[in-house]
Amino acid sequence: MADRAPSESPARPRRSDATRAAILTAARDRFAAEGYERATIRAIARDAAIDPSMVMRYYGNKEGLFVAATEIDLRMPDLTAVDPAGLGERLVRHFLDVWEHDERLTGMVRVAVTVEAGAERLRAVFRDQLAPVIAAVCPVPDEAPVRAALIGSQIIGMAMARYVVRIPPAAALGHDEVVAWLAPTVQRYLTAERP
């Protein structure tokens, strides 16, 4: 291990990094719990134990804060390594895991139905992360965008029913039941010939 020069000190996190992290954590919680319209900069600042002007300083406005707070990596699986007959099941199981372990996606869906910034954020996540994965296994590459959109409609629809609106039958289904119902439709969108 090389010796440090006397003037060097170990890197310490900057105070601004801690402030930004506190703001983003508070914003994610508020947006997920209350949606975009009801979540306020003041409430988010109060939750982060900072002055509201700091939120504006770092993120400009509520829309900028929302975009930063909903930055999400879906950790999409490599479907090229999956048996083609099991693609639908793999995707549905993956999304169930994402929905149940990351409140940001639920918050994003909640906001997307009422605010254009939320809708654009959700479109970007699915366009940039789901579409390339679908394109890699799509039997007709030119159809990949349509197939990805149809898959997104199923995934977002189930998430809306199960995690946002909490329609009792959908919310009560176990993982295997959701997979049994949803995977065949997703599989068809992935691999069936165009109707």
FIKOLZA-1660 file (N, C-alpha, C; in steps of 0.1 Angstrom, whole numbers, plus 5000, padded with zeros to 4 digits):
% residues 195
   i   px   py   pz ch aa at
   1 5008 4988 5000  A  M  N
   1 5000 5000 5000  A  M CA
   1 5009 5012 5000  A  M  C
   2 5006 5022 4991  A  A  N
   2 5015 5034 4990  A  A CA
   2 5012 5043 5002  A  A  C
   3 5022 5050 5007  A  D  N
   3 5020 5059 5018  A  D CA
   3 5014 5072 5012  A  D  C
   4 5006 5078 5020  A  R  N
   4 4999 5091 5016  A  R CA
   4 5009 5102 5019  A  R  C
   5 5009 5112 5010  A  A  N
   5 5017 5124 5013  A  A CA
   5 5011 5130 5025  A  A  C
   6 5020 5137 5033  A  P  N
   6 5015 5144 5046  A  P CA
   6 5003 5153 5044  A  P  C
   7 5002 5160 5032  A  S  N
   7 4991 5169 5030  A  S CA
   7 4978 5162 5026  A  S  C
   8 4978 5149 5022  A  E  N
   8 4966 5142 5018  A  E CA
   8 4959 5137 5030  A  E  C
   9 4946 5138 5029  A  S  N
   9 4938 5132 5040  A  S CA
   9 4928 5122 5033  A  S  C
  10 4922 5113 5041  A  P  N
  10 4912 5104 5034  A  P CA
  10 4901 5112 5029  A  P  C
  11 4895 5107 5018  A  A  N
  11 4884 5114 5012  A  A CA
  11 4872 5113 5021  A  A  C
  12 4866 5124 5025  A  R  N
  12 4854 5124 5033  A  R CA
  12 4842 5128 5024  A  R  C
  13 4830 5122 5027  A  P  N
  13 4819 5127 5019  A  P CA
  13 4816 5142 5021  A  P  C
  14 4813 5148 5010  A  R  N
  14 4810 5163 5011  A  R CA
  14 4796 5164 5018  A  R  C
  15 4795 5175 5025  A  R  N
  15 4782 5178 5032  A  R CA
  15 4771 5179 5022  A  R  C
  16 4774 5184 5010  A  S  N
  16 4763 5186 5000  A  S CA
  16 4758 5172 4995  A  S  C
  17 4767 5162 4995  A  D  N
  17 4763 5149 4991  A  D CA
  17 4753 5143 5001  A  D  C
  18 4756 5145 5014  A  A  N
  18 4747 5141 5024  A  A CA
  18 4733 5148 5023  A  A  C
  19 4734 5161 5020  A  T  N
  19 4721 5169 5019  A  T CA
  19 4713 5164 5007  A  T  C
  20 4720 5162 4996  A  R  N
  20 4713 5157 4984  A  R CA
  20 4706 5143 4987  A  R  C
  21 4714 5134 4993  A  A  N
  21 4709 5121 4997  A  A CA
  21 4697 5122 5006  A  A  C
  22 4697 5131 5016  A  A  N
  22 4686 5132 5025  A  A CA
  22 4673 5138 5017  A  A  C
  23 4676 5147 5008  A  I  N
  23 4665 5153 5000  A  I CA
  23 4658 5142 4992  A  I  C
  24 4667 5134 4985  A  L  N
  24 4661 5124 4976  A  L CA
  24 4654 5113 4983  A  L  C
  25 4659 5109 4995  A  T  N
  25 4652 5099 5003  A  T CA
  25 4638 5104 5007  A  T  C
  26 4638 5117 5012  A  A  N
  26 4625 5123 5016  A  A CA
  26 4616 5124 5005  A  A  C
  27 4621 5128 4993  A  A  N
  27 4613 5130 4981  A  A CA
  27 4607 5117 4977  A  A  C
  28 4615 5106 4976  A  R  N
  28 4610 5093 4972  A  R CA
  28 4599 5089 4981  A  R  C
  29 4600 5090 4994  A  D  N
  29 4590 5086 5003  A  D CA
  29 4577 5094 5001  A  D  C
  30 4579 5107 5000  A  R  N
  30 4567 5116 4998  A  R CA
  30 4560 5113 4985  A  R  C
  31 4567 5112 4974  A  F  N
  31 4561 5110 4961  A  F CA
  31 4554 5096 4961  A  F  C
  32 4560 5086 4967  A  A  N
  32 4554 5073 4967  A  A CA
  32 4542 5073 4976  A  A  C
  33 4542 5080 4987  A  A  N
  33 4530 5080 4996  A  A CA
  33 4519 5089 4991  A  A  C
  34 4523 5101 4986  A  E  N
  34 4513 5111 4983  A  E CA
  34 4510 5114 4969  A  E  C
  35 4519 5110 4960  A  G  N
  35 4519 5114 4946  A  G CA
  35 4525 5127 4944  A  G  C
  36 4526 5131 4932  A  Y  N
  36 4533 5143 4928  A  Y CA
  36 4526 5156 4933  A  Y  C
  37 4513 5157 4930  A  E  N
  37 4505 5169 4933  A  E CA
  37 4505 5172 4948  A  E  C
  38 4503 5162 4956  A  R  N
  38 4502 5164 4971  A  R CA
  38 4515 5166 4978  A  R  C
  39 4525 5160 4973  A  A  N
  39 4539 5161 4979  A  A CA
  39 4543 5176 4977  A  A  C
  40 4548 5182 4988  A  T  N
  40 4552 5196 4987  A  T CA
  40 4567 5197 4990  A  T  C
  41 4573 5207 4984  A  I  N
  41 4587 5210 4987  A  I CA
  41 4589 5212 5002  A  I  C
  42 4580 5219 5008  A  R  N
  42 4581 5222 5023  A  R CA
  42 4581 5209 5031  A  R  C
  43 4572 5200 5027  A  A  N
  43 4571 5187 5035  A  A CA
  43 4583 5179 5032  A  A  C
  44 4588 5179 5020  A  I  N
  44 4600 5171 5017  A  I CA
  44 4612 5177 5025  A  I  C
  45 4613 5190 5025  A  A  N
  45 4624 5197 5032  A  A CA
  45 4623 5193 5047  A  A  C
  46 4611 5194 5052  A  R  N
  46 4609 5191 5067  A  R CA
  46 4613 5176 5069  A  R  C
  47 4610 5167 5061  A  D  N
  47 4614 5153 5063  A  D CA
  47 4629 5151 5062  A  D  C
  48 4635 5159 5054  A  A  N
  48 4650 5159 5052  A  A CA
  48 4657 5167 5063  A  A  C
  49 4650 5174 5071  A  A  N
  49 4655 5183 5081  A  A CA
  49 4664 5194 5076  A  A  C
  50 4659 5200 5065  A  I  N
  50 4667 5211 5059  A  I CA
  50 4657 5222 5055  A  I  C
  51 4663 5234 5051  A  D  N
  51 4655 5245 5047  A  D CA
  51 4650 5242 5033  A  D  C
  52 4637 5246 5030  A  P  N
  52 4632 5244 5016  A  P CA
  52 4640 5250 5005  A  P  C
  53 4647 5261 5008  A  S  N
  53 4655 5267 4998  A  S CA
  53 4666 5258 4993  A  S  C
  54 4671 5249 5001  A  M  N
  54 4681 5239 4997  A  M CA
  54 4676 5230 4987  A  M  C
  55 4664 5226 4988  A  V  N
  55 4658 5217 4978  A  V CA
  55 4658 5224 4964  A  V  C
  56 4654 5237 4964  A  M  N
  56 4653 5245 4952  A  M CA
  56 4668 5247 4947  A  M  C
  57 4677 5249 4956  A  R  N
  57 4691 5251 4952  A  R CA
  57 4696 5239 4944  A  R  C
  58 4694 5227 4949  A  Y  N
  58 4699 5215 4943  A  Y CA
  58 4691 5210 4931  A  Y  C
  59 4678 5212 4931  A  Y  N
  59 4670 5206 4921  A  Y CA
  59 4662 5216 4912  A  Y  C
  60 4662 5228 4916  A  G  N
  60 4655 5238 4907  A  G CA
  60 4641 5240 4910  A  G  C
  61 4633 5229 4909  A  N  N
  61 4619 5230 4912  A  N CA
  61 4614 5215 4915  A  N  C
  62 4601 5214 4917  A  K  N
  62 4595 5201 4921  A  K CA
  62 4597 5191 4910  A  K  C
  63 4595 5195 4897  A  E  N
  63 4597 5186 4886  A  E CA
  63 4611 5181 4885  A  E  C
  64 4621 5190 4887  A  G  N
  64 4635 5185 4887  A  G CA
  64 4638 5176 4898  A  G  C
  65 4632 5178 4910  A  L  N
  65 4633 5169 4921  A  L CA
  65 4627 5156 4918  A  L  C
  66 4615 5156 4912  A  F  N
  66 4609 5144 4909  A  F CA
  66 4617 5135 4899  A  F  C
  67 4622 5141 4889  A  V  N
  67 4630 5134 4879  A  V CA
  67 4642 5127 4886  A  V  C
  68 4649 5135 4895  A  A  N
  68 4661 5130 4902  A  A CA
  68 4656 5118 4912  A  A  C
  69 4645 5120 4919  A  A  N
  69 4641 5111 4929  A  A CA
  69 4636 5098 4923  A  A  C
  70 4632 5098 4910  A  T  N
  70 4627 5086 4904  A  T CA
  70 4636 5080 4894  A  T  C
  71 4649 5083 4895  A  E  N
  71 4659 5077 4888  A  E CA
  71 4660 5062 4893  A  E  C
  72 4658 5053 4884  A  I  N
  72 4657 5039 4888  A  I CA
  72 4663 5030 4878  A  I  C
  73 4670 5020 4883  A  D  N
  73 4675 5009 4874  A  D CA
  73 4667 4997 4876  A  D  C
  74 4660 4992 4866  A  L  N
  74 4651 4981 4867  A  L CA
  74 4659 4968 4868  A  L  C
  75 4672 4968 4866  A  R  N
  75 4681 4956 4867  A  R CA
  75 4675 4945 4858  A  R  C
  76 4672 4949 4845  A  M  N
  76 4666 4939 4836  A  M CA
  76 4675 4927 4834  A  M  C
  77 4669 4915 4834  A  P  N
  77 4677 4903 4832  A  P CA
  77 4681 4902 4817  A  P  C
  78 4691 4894 4815  A  D  N
  78 4695 4891 4801  A  D CA
  78 4686 4879 4796  A  D  C
  79 4677 4883 4788  A  L  N
  79 4667 4873 4783  A  L CA
  79 4673 4864 4773  A  L  C
  80 4684 4867 4767  A  T  N
  80 4690 4859 4757  A  T CA
  80 4695 4846 4763  A  T  C
  81 4697 4845 4776  A  A  N
  81 4701 4833 4782  A  A CA
  81 4690 4825 4788  A  A  C
  82 4677 4829 4785  A  V  N
  82 4665 4822 4790  A  V CA
  82 4659 4813 4780  A  V  C
  83 4654 4802 4784  A  D  N
  83 4647 4793 4774  A  D CA
  83 4636 4801 4768  A  D  C
  84 4635 4802 4755  A  P  N
  84 4624 4810 4749  A  P CA
  84 4610 4807 4754  A  P  C
  85 4607 4795 4758  A  A  N
  85 4594 4792 4763  A  A CA
  85 4591 4798 4777  A  A  C
  86 4602 4802 4784  A  G  N
  86 4600 4807 4797  A  G CA
  86 4602 4822 4798  A  G  C
  87 4603 4829 4787  A  L  N
  87 4605 4844 4787  A  L CA
  87 4594 4852 4795  A  L  C
  88 4582 4849 4792  A  G  N
  88 4571 4856 4799  A  G CA
  88 4572 4854 4814  A  G  C
  89 4574 4842 4818  A  E  N
  89 4575 4839 4833  A  E CA
  89 4586 4847 4839  A  E  C
  90 4598 4847 4832  A  R  N
  90 4610 4853 4837  A  R CA
  90 4607 4868 4839  A  R  C
  91 4601 4874 4829  A  L  N
  91 4598 4889 4830  A  L CA
  91 4588 4892 4841  A  L  C
  92 4578 4884 4842  A  V  N
  92 4568 4887 4852  A  V CA
  92 4574 4886 4866  A  V  C
  93 4581 4875 4868  A  R  N
  93 4588 4873 4882  A  R CA
  93 4597 4885 4884  A  R  C
  94 4605 4889 4874  A  H  N
  94 4614 4900 4876  A  H CA
  94 4607 4912 4881  A  H  C
  95 4596 4916 4874  A  F  N
  95 4589 4928 4877  A  F CA
  95 4582 4927 4890  A  F  C
  96 4577 4916 4894  A  L  N
  96 4571 4914 4908  A  L CA
  96 4582 4918 4918  A  L  C
  97 4594 4912 4916  A  D  N
  97 4605 4915 4925  A  D CA
  97 4608 4930 4926  A  D  C
  98 4608 4936 4914  A  V  N
  98 4611 4951 4914  A  V CA
  98 4601 4959 4921  A  V  C
  99 4588 4956 4918  A  W  N
  99 4577 4963 4924  A  W CA
  99 4577 4962 4939  A  W  C
 100 4580 4950 4944  A  E  N
 100 4579 4948 4959  A  E CA
 100 4592 4952 4966  A  E  C
 101 4602 4956 4959  A  H  N
 101 4614 4959 4966  A  H CA
 101 4619 4974 4963  A  H  C
 102 4611 4981 4956  A  D  N
 102 4615 4995 4953  A  D CA
 102 4603 5004 4951  A  D  C
 103 4600 5011 4961  A  E  N
 103 4588 5020 4961  A  E CA
 103 4589 5031 4950  A  E  C
 104 4601 5034 4945  A  R  N
 104 4601 5044 4935  A  R CA
 104 4593 5041 4923  A  R  C
 105 4592 5029 4919  A  L  N
 105 4585 5025 4907  A  L CA
 105 4570 5027 4910  A  L  C
 106 4565 5023 4921  A  T  N
 106 4551 5025 4925  A  T CA
 106 4548 5040 4925  A  T  C
 107 4557 5048 4931  A  G  N
 107 4555 5063 4931  A  G CA
 107 4555 5068 4917  A  G  C
 108 4563 5063 4909  A  M  N
 108 4564 5068 4895  A  M CA
 108 4551 5065 4888  A  M  C
 109 4545 5053 4889  A  V  N
 109 4532 5050 4883  A  V CA
 109 4521 5059 4888  A  V  C
 110 4521 5061 4901  A  R  N
 110 4511 5069 4908  A  R CA
 110 4511 5083 4902  A  R  C
 111 4523 5089 4900  A  V  N
 111 4524 5102 4895  A  V CA
 111 4522 5103 4880  A  V  C
 112 4525 5092 4873  A  A  N
 112 4524 5092 4858  A  A CA
 112 4510 5094 4853  A  A  C
 113 4500 5090 4861  A  V  N
 113 4486 5091 4856  A  V CA
 113 4481 5105 4857  A  V  C
 114 4488 5114 4865  A  T  N
 114 4482 5127 4866  A  T CA
 114 4492 5139 4862  A  T  C
 115 4505 5136 4861  A  V  N
 115 4514 5147 4858  A  V CA
 115 4523 5143 4846  A  V  C
 116 4524 5151 4836  A  E  N
 116 4532 5148 4824  A  E CA
 116 4547 5145 4827  A  E  C
 117 4553 5151 4837  A  A  N
 117 4566 5148 4841  A  A CA
 117 4567 5134 4846  A  A  C
 118 4557 5129 4853  A  G  N
 118 4557 5115 4857  A  G CA
 118 4555 5106 4846  A  G  C
 119 4546 5109 4836  A  A  N
 119 4544 5101 4825  A  A CA
 119 4557 5100 4816  A  A  C
 120 4563 5111 4814  A  E  N
 120 4576 5111 4806  A  E CA
 120 4586 5103 4813  A  E  C
 121 4587 5104 4826  A  R  N
 121 4597 5096 4834  A  R CA
 121 4595 5081 4832  A  R  C
 122 4582 5077 4833  A  L  N
 122 4579 5063 4832  A  L CA
 122 4581 5058 4818  A  L  C
 123 4577 5066 4808  A  R  N
 123 4580 5062 4794  A  R CA
 123 4595 5061 4792  A  R  C
 124 4603 5069 4797  A  A  N
 124 4618 5069 4795  A  A CA
 124 4623 5056 4801  A  A  C
 125 4619 5052 4813  A  V  N
 125 4624 5040 4820  A  V CA
 125 4620 5028 4811  A  V  C
 126 4608 5027 4807  A  F  N
 126 4604 5015 4799  A  F CA
 126 4611 5016 4785  A  F  C
 127 4612 5027 4779  A  R  N
 127 4619 5028 4766  A  R CA
 127 4634 5025 4767  A  R  C
 128 4640 5030 4777  A  D  N
 128 4655 5029 4777  A  D CA
 128 4659 5015 4784  A  D  C
 129 4651 5009 4792  A  Q  N
 129 4655 4997 4799  A  Q CA
 129 4648 4985 4795  A  Q  C
 130 4635 4985 4792  A  L  N
 130 4627 4974 4788  A  L CA
 130 4629 4971 4773  A  L  C
 131 4627 4981 4765  A  A  N
 131 4627 4980 4750  A  A CA
 131 4640 4973 4745  A  A  C
 132 4652 4976 4750  A  P  N
 132 4664 4969 4744  A  P CA
 132 4664 4954 4748  A  P  C
 133 4659 4951 4760  A  V  N
 133 4659 4937 4764  A  V CA
 133 4649 4929 4755  A  V  C
 134 4638 4935 4752  A  I  N
 134 4628 4929 4743  A  I CA
 134 4634 4927 4729  A  I  C
 135 4640 4938 4725  A  A  N
 135 4646 4937 4711  A  A CA
 135 4656 4926 4709  A  A  C
 136 4663 4923 4720  A  A  N
 136 4673 4912 4720  A  A CA
 136 4667 4898 4717  A  A  C
 137 4654 4896 4721  A  V  N
 137 4648 4883 4719  A  V CA
 137 4636 4883 4710  A  V  C
 138 4633 4895 4704  A  C  N
 138 4621 4896 4696  A  C CA
 138 4623 4888 4683  A  C  C
 139 4614 4880 4678  A  P  N
 139 4616 4873 4666  A  P CA
 139 4616 4881 4654  A  P  C
 140 4610 4893 4654  A  V  N
 140 4610 4903 4643  A  V CA
 140 4614 4916 4649  A  V  C
 141 4627 4919 4647  A  P  N
 141 4633 4931 4653  A  P CA
 141 4625 4944 4651  A  P  C
 142 4619 4946 4640  A  D  N
 142 4611 4958 4637  A  D CA
 142 4598 4959 4646  A  D  C
 143 4594 4948 4651  A  E  N
 143 4582 4947 4660  A  E CA
 143 4586 4950 4675  A  E  C
 144 4598 4950 4678  A  A  N
 144 4602 4951 4692  A  A CA
 144 4596 4963 4700  A  A  C
 145 4595 4975 4694  A  P  N
 145 4589 4986 4701  A  P CA
 145 4574 4984 4704  A  P  C
 146 4567 4978 4695  A  V  N
 146 4553 4975 4697  A  V CA
 146 4551 4964 4708  A  V  C
 147 4559 4954 4707  A  R  N
 147 4559 4943 4717  A  R CA
 147 4563 4948 4731  A  R  C
 148 4573 4957 4732  A  A  N
 148 4577 4962 4745  A  A CA
 148 4566 4971 4751  A  A  C
 149 4559 4978 4742  A  A  N
 149 4547 4987 4747  A  A CA
 149 4536 4978 4752  A  A  C
 150 4533 4967 4745  A  L  N
 150 4523 4958 4750  A  L CA
 150 4526 4951 4763  A  L  C
 151 4539 4947 4764  A  I  N
 151 4544 4941 4777  A  I CA
 151 4543 4952 4788  A  I  C
 152 4547 4964 4785  A  G  N
 152 4546 4975 4795  A  G CA
 152 4532 4977 4799  A  G  C
 153 4522 4976 4790  A  S  N
 153 4508 4978 4794  A  S CA
 153 4504 4967 4804  A  S  C
 154 4508 4955 4802  A  Q  N
 154 4505 4944 4812  A  Q CA
 154 4511 4946 4825  A  Q  C
 155 4524 4949 4825  A  I  N
 155 4532 4951 4837  A  I CA
 155 4527 4963 4845  A  I  C
 156 4525 4974 4838  A  I  N
 156 4520 4986 4845  A  I CA
 156 4506 4985 4850  A  I  C
 157 4498 4978 4841  A  G  N
 157 4484 4976 4845  A  G CA
 157 4483 4967 4858  A  G  C
 158 4491 4957 4859  A  M  N
 158 4490 4948 4871  A  M CA
 158 4496 4956 4883  A  M  C
 159 4506 4964 4881  A  A  N
 159 4512 4972 4892  A  A CA
 159 4502 4982 4897  A  A  C
 160 4495 4989 4887  A  M  N
 160 4484 4998 4891  A  M CA
 160 4474 4991 4900  A  M  C
 161 4469 4980 4895  A  A  N
 161 4458 4973 4902  A  A CA
 161 4463 4967 4916  A  A  C
 162 4475 4962 4916  A  R  N
 162 4481 4955 4928  A  R CA
 162 4487 4964 4938  A  R  C
 163 4495 4974 4934  A  Y  N
 163 4503 4982 4943  A  Y CA
 163 4498 4997 4945  A  Y  C
 164 4491 5002 4935  A  V  N
 164 4487 5016 4936  A  V CA
 164 4472 5017 4941  A  V  C
 165 4463 5011 4933  A  V  N
 165 4449 5012 4936  A  V CA
 165 4445 5001 4946  A  V  C
 166 4453 4990 4946  A  R  N
 166 4452 4979 4956  A  R CA
 166 4438 4973 4955  A  R  C
 167 4434 4969 4943  A  I  N
 167 4422 4962 4940  A  I CA
 167 4423 4949 4948  A  I  C
 168 4414 4946 4957  A  P  N
 168 4416 4934 4966  A  P CA
 168 4419 4921 4959  A  P  C
 169 4413 4916 4949  A  P  N
 169 4417 4904 4943  A  P CA
 169 4431 4904 4937  A  P  C
 170 4435 4915 4931  A  A  N
 170 4448 4916 4925  A  A CA
 170 4459 4917 4936  A  A  C
 171 4456 4925 4946  A  A  N
 171 4465 4927 4957  A  A CA
 171 4467 4914 4965  A  A  C
 172 4457 4905 4966  A  A  N
 172 4457 4893 4974  A  A CA
 172 4464 4881 4967  A  A  C
 173 4465 4882 4954  A  L  N
 173 4472 4871 4946  A  L CA
 173 4486 4869 4951  A  L  C
 174 4490 4856 4952  A  G  N
 174 4504 4853 4955  A  G CA
 174 4512 4855 4943  A  G  C
 175 4525 4855 4944  A  H  N
 175 4534 4856 4933  A  H CA
 175 4531 4846 4922  A  H  C
 176 4531 4833 4926  A  D  N
 176 4528 4823 4916  A  D CA
 176 4515 4824 4909  A  D  C
 177 4505 4829 4916  A  E  N
 177 4492 4832 4909  A  E CA
 177 4493 4843 4899  A  E  C
 178 4500 4854 4902  A  V  N
 178 4502 4865 4893  A  V CA
 178 4509 4860 4881  A  V  C
 179 4520 4852 4883  A  V  N
 179 4528 4846 4872  A  V CA
 179 4519 4838 4863  A  V  C
 180 4511 4829 4869  A  A  N
 180 4503 4820 4862  A  A CA
 180 4493 4827 4853  A  A  C
 181 4487 4838 4858  A  W  N
 181 4478 4846 4850  A  W CA
 181 4484 4855 4839  A  W  C
 182 4495 4861 4843  A  L  N
 182 4501 4872 4835  A  L CA
 182 4512 4866 4825  A  L  C
 183 4520 4857 4829  A  A  N
 183 4531 4852 4821  A  A CA
 183 4527 4847 4807  A  A  C
 184 4515 4840 4805  A  P  N
 184 4512 4836 4791  A  P CA
 184 4509 4848 4782  A  P  C
 185 4503 4858 4787  A  T  N
 185 4501 4870 4779  A  T CA
 185 4514 4877 4775  A  T  C
 186 4523 4879 4785  A  V  N
 186 4536 4885 4782  A  V CA
 186 4543 4876 4773  A  V  C
 187 4543 4863 4774  A  Q  N
 187 4549 4854 4765  A  Q CA
 187 4544 4855 4751  A  Q  C
 188 4531 4857 4750  A  R  N
 188 4526 4858 4736  A  R CA
 188 4530 4871 4730  A  R  C
 189 4531 4882 4738  A  Y  N
 189 4536 4895 4733  A  Y CA
 189 4551 4894 4729  A  Y  C
 190 4558 4885 4735  A  L  N
 190 4572 4884 4732  A  L CA
 190 4575 4876 4720  A  L  C
 191 4568 4865 4719  A  T  N
 191 4572 4855 4708  A  T CA
 191 4561 4851 4698  A  T  C
 192 4549 4854 4700  A  A  N
 192 4539 4850 4690  A  A CA
 192 4540 4858 4677  A  A  C
 193 4535 4852 4666  A  E  N
 193 4534 4859 4654  A  E CA
 193 4525 4871 4655  A  E  C
 194 4527 4881 4648  A  R  N
 194 4519 4893 4648  A  R CA
 194 4505 4889 4643  A  R  C
 195 4494 4893 4650  A  P  N
 195 4481 4889 4646  A  P CA
 195 4477 4896 4632  A  P  C
% end
